[in-house]
Amino acid sequence: MTRFSPRTAPLRRAGGLAATALLLAAGPLTVAAAAPARAADPVFTLGGPAETALHPYAEGGGAPKRSTAGITVTNPADEGYEGGFTLTFDLTGVAGIADVAFDPGPGVECATKGTRSAVCTGDTLAPGLSTVTGLLLGAAKGSEQGASGTIRVTGEASGATSTPHAAPLTPLTPLTPFTPFTTRVTVGGPDLVMRKLPFDHEPTPGQKQQAPITFANRGSRDADGVVLTLRYSRGLDIPQRYSNCAYTTDETWTTARCSVEGAFEAGATYTLAAPLTLEATTRAYRDLFVYGIQEAGTVPRAASAARSERGSGAVLRAVPLTKAVAARGVDLEPGDNEQEAEFRTANTADFVAYGDEASGAAGATVAVRLGFHNDGPAWIGRIRSGGSVAAVDFTVPQGATVTSAPKGCRGVTAEGAYREDRKTPAPRYVCPAPTTVRDGGGLDLSFGLRIDKALIGAAGRVTVRGPGLEEAGLPFDPKPGNNTARVVLNGQSGGGPSPSPAPPAKGGPGAGSGKTPSAAPGTSGTGAPGTTGRGGGSLASTGSPAALTASVTAIAALTTGLALFAAARRRRKA
């Protein structure tokens, strides 16, 4: 028996000069790179808070206050990992500083080995970031204010590697390490607490409210400078632009990070020298205002900091409301550093559906645009739940079949019910809108339709409605009559009745709508070669010059081959 190796087996010869000639006429061959024998194993990374502050030990007795630090593992794979893993905690660095207990997650067991180490074991890790265990940390008896130490966490699991660029075929040891993690523990620290403000949570458009931001330091140490963070959604505005604040704006949020200098003493309460003004703009509907305080130097640099702009107004300052009653870090209770206010403004947004029209003979494929745009005045967002604000419901015209649909659109039955078959074209499609739709934004979609029967004036229905059939209405929309439009194929008199309203022009209404489902490859919002549509395009063509040249070359090669074959046959007969 002859053995073949993929690297040493000879190529089989292709017989016949005519076959070789035809292969050459067909153009150059593209050889795909061989896929690796298997993908690299996932890189598990340990993580958690870089530093945790502890309430000082209570000498007078009573239950000690504990701080919690969650230890996480990141599994970069799309699927969960199943196999034994072990995390080892080196506690020698916090001996005499902190007492450590464990709050393990589901399927995880933890056990301490004296006061110097502990071990947690488990069998599975979900994809992405998950918390394996919480560290319950309390200041040890006799620990001093400002004392600090570190806890080092390492891990190992079967089949996991901590080397991200390991060769796919490198043999793995039975147990390979995770990327380790170290967290610092410090006794004492500031405890900045943001006071909740008594807003009117049902304002009217244009209404302004004062926001006298007030916070206290209830910790055991002073805070050396603070950073005030203000985040407000698109329907809100703070007209003041302070020179010690950096402002960043995106589709949904405006974020201001204000650096306020000074020593903010433990036991003292502070407020702004002049209150902020929070305004519900003409586009307000459902909005959030988030305001928080942190010690300077503990706020991680945001990825959007490079795009931020400094204000040009006065300097934002904080002044004491009450003086300190205790002596002079990491925050002891980070959960109370921030407050948020939700506003429900009485306002409306007009979602207007639009369709398209196209013409073609039986067998032709056309591209049509459809969707909706928001004529305002309000923007609409579900920023708390993250759900879609609306959906576009498209019923395909009679005599046509969908050849391409935007990503995210799902085929349903003609009645709008769930359809298990996701491969064959559907008679109806539902396309979810994004979580937020700005005033002047919307959702633009492109479908490819094959005309099976050239019916005059075949019309499909386009409806913008609620995100589910059970919530089909749009409670914010005052004009439900324009929530429906049509897609018309082969209308009379060069296109038939107009599927009013018209789709938005490029760069006009509909732009900036957030995450819009993209058109499928080969389609676009402006029509495609071989189609007609209001967005552009041309009548079905017979092919491009390059395609015509290739066809002529192939025919010539085939003719030459047949002629050579006939001549050879005549010679054999002779």
MOURVEN-V756853 format. One record per run of one state. SS is the DSSP state (@ for helix, = for strand, . for the rest). FROM is the first residue (numbers start at 1). TO is the last residue. If there is no record, write none. Layout:
BEGIN
SS;FROM;TO + SS;FROM;TO
END
This chain:
BEGIN
.;1;16 + @;17;25 + .;26;44 + =;45;47 + .;48;50 + =;51;54 + .;55;66 + =;67;75 + .;76;80 + =;81;90 + .;91;91 + @;92;94 + .;95;97 + =;98;104 + .;105;108 + =;109;113 + .;114;116 + =;117;125 + .;126;127 + =;128;139 + .;140;147 + =;148;157 + .;158;175 + =;176;177 + .;178;178 + =;179;179 + .;180;180 + =;181;187 + .;188;191 + =;192;194 + .;195;203 + =;204;204 + .;205;207 + =;208;211 + .;212;213 + =;214;217 + .;218;222 + =;223;233 + .;234;235 + =;236;237 + .;238;244 + =;245;249 + .;250;252 + =;253;264 + .;265;268 + =;269;272 + .;273;275 + =;276;280 + .;281;285 + =;286;295 + .;296;302 + @;303;307 + .;308;308 + =;309;310 + .;311;317 + =;318;322 + .;323;333 + @;334;336 + .;337;337 + =;338;344 + .;345;345 + =;346;346 + .;347;348 + =;349;354 + .;355;355 + =;356;358 + .;359;364 + =;365;377 + .;378;379 + =;380;381 + .;382;390 + =;391;395 + .;396;399 + =;400;404 + .;405;408 + =;409;412 + .;413;427 + =;428;432 + .;433;435 + =;436;437 + .;438;441 + =;442;451 + .;452;457 + =;458;465 + .;466;467 + =;468;468 + .;469;470 + =;471;471 + .;472;479 + @;480;482 + .;483;483 + =;484;489 + .;490;491 + @;492;495 + .;496;531 + =;532;533 + .;534;535 + =;536;537 + .;538;544 + @;545;573 + .;574;574
END
